[in-house]
Amino acid sequence: MTETSRVGEPDLQELLPLVRAYCDFYEVAPTDEALLAVSRVLIADPDREGVQVMARDNGMEAVGFATVYWSWDTLIADRVGIMHDLFVRPPDRGTGVADLLIDACVQECRRHGAAKLGWQTARDNARAQAVYRRVGATRDEWVDYWLAVSPASS
């Protein structure tokens, strides 16, 4: 039976290879130090920043993780959780680990008083979309835009 739990400092060495594999999938390469710094911020201030949860298999080996950041949604005038990351090792995909991680994120949202959990995925990620439909999530039709913000010059 796979178990999920909130990530703590003792979990970071097992979490890092999962986060690195997630970054590799998206073809980005932040440093290990930067990835660990994000996790440590979440561990230090879960009520303000967010949380990471990790899934372990029967042998207690780390097989997946998810990250939820806290935010607000003006359109519902309430707190929300944003599941920014969801990753399951390829050999463990299709075993229900993603469902368990999503449920763990929902539980974290309940504890935090968030009204809903949101996330996004690539338009062509059919496998992930099948998981999201299976857990009862509904699809929005928003188009995302991002604007890079560099430090102000003095």
N, C-alpha and C positions, 0 to 999 in steps of 0.2 A: 504494500500500500504506500503510495507516494504521500509525503507530508509537506506542508508549507509552513514557513515561519518568517517572522520579520528578521531582516539581516542585522547582525550586530558585528562589532569589531572582530570577534573570533572567526567570523564567516568570510572575511574579506579575501583571504588567499584562495578560497574555493570559488568565490564569486567572480574574481578577476578574469579567469579564463572564459567564463560564460559571457561577461561583458565584452571582452576582447573579440570573441567569436561573433557576437551581435554587431560590433563595430565593423568587423571584417565583412560581414554580410552586406552592410551598407557602404562598404568601400571608403571608410573613414579611419583615421589613425591617430586619435588623441593618445597622449602618453599614458602609461600605466599610472604614473603619479597623479595625473589629472583625473583619471577615472576613479582612483581610490579617493581623491579629494572630494568628488561629488558624493560618493557613498558615505564618507565621514561626515559631511555636512548633514545628510539625511539622518544618520545615526545620532548626531549631536542635538538636532532640533526637529524631531519628527512632527511636532504639533504645528510648527510654522512652515517647514520646508516640504515634507513628504516622507515617504517610506519606500524601502525596497523589500520585497519578499522573495524568498528562494524556495524552490521545490527540491526535495531529496527523495531518492528512490528507497526501496526496502533496505539496501545496503548502506543507507545514509550518504550516498554520493550525490553531490549537487548536479541537478539535471536541467534546471531552468530558473529564470528570475523575471520579475516585473518591477517596474518603478512607477510610483504614483506621486505626482506633485499636486499640492493644494492650490486652488485658485477660487475665483468667484465667477458667477454668470449673471450679468445684469438682466438678461431676458427672463430668468426665473427668480431673480433676486435672492440667490442662495449660494452657499458654498458648493464647489464641485471638486472632484478628483480627476486629474488628467493622467491616464495611464500612458506615459510617454514611451515606455519600453516593455516589450514582452518577448521573451526568447526561450526556446526549448531546444536542447541539443538535438541534432538531426536523428540520432538513433532512438530518441525518446518521443519523437513526434508521432501523433496518432494514438497515443496511449492515455489521453485524458489529462496530461500534465498542464497544457494550456488552460483547460477548463478550470482546473484547481487553482492555478495562479490568478485567473480572472476572479474566481470566487474569493480568494484571499484579498484581492484588491477591493472588492465590494465590501468585505467585512471591515477592512481598514477605513473605507469611506463611512460606513455606519458608525464606527467608533469615533470618527472625527466630526460627525454631524453633516457630512456632505450629502446633498440631495441626489446627486447622480455621479456616475463614472463615465468619462468620455475618453476616446482615443481615436487614432487615425491609422490607416494603412495604405499601402500603395494600391492604385486602381487595379493593377495586374496581379496582386497577391491573392489569388483565388483560394488557396489553401487556408490562409488566415481568415478570409471572409467567410468560409464555410464554418470555421470554429465560432466566429462571432455570431452567425445566424443560429448555430446550435445552442449557444448559451442564452439566446433570447434578445440579443442586442438589435437595435434598429439602426438603419443606415441614414445618415444625413447627406445632403447634397451641397454642402459648402465647398468652396474652392479656396485652398490655402494660399496665402502670400506671406513672404518673409522679407524683411528689410534688414540688411546687416547694419549693426550699430557699432561704429568704431569709437574709440575714446576721443573726446573733444580735444582739439589742439589748443595749446595755450598761447 
